[in-house]
Amino acid sequence: MSTASGVQVRLDLRIRGKAYLLTIDPEGFRLVLKGQRKGIEMPWSVLVEDDAILYSELQASIRKILRPKS
């Protein structure tokens, strides 16, 4: 299924019991905790570039955000 360019798609997600908002648009995607402004933002170009350092930093950021706080 395709969408018109310029369209923004927002999805409510629940990950490990926490509510997140995933926003997908033509430039990339953004994943944030619901009610927060900061989160993970990534342009699509990053996904197609072969950059191991960037990938490892991204994974570390994701683990930090999704890690349950004790």
DAGIZI-V784890 format. One record per run of one state. SS is the DSSP state (~ for helix, > for strand, _ for the rest). FROM is the first residue (numbers start at 0). TO is the last residue. If there is no record, write none. Layout:
BEGIN
[[SS FROM TO] [SS FROM TO]]
END
This chain:
BEGIN
[[_ 0 7] [> 8 14] [_ 15 16] [> 17 24] [_ 25 26] [> 27 32] [_ 33 37] [> 38 42] [~ 43 47] [_ 48 50] [~ 51 65] [_ 66 69]]
END
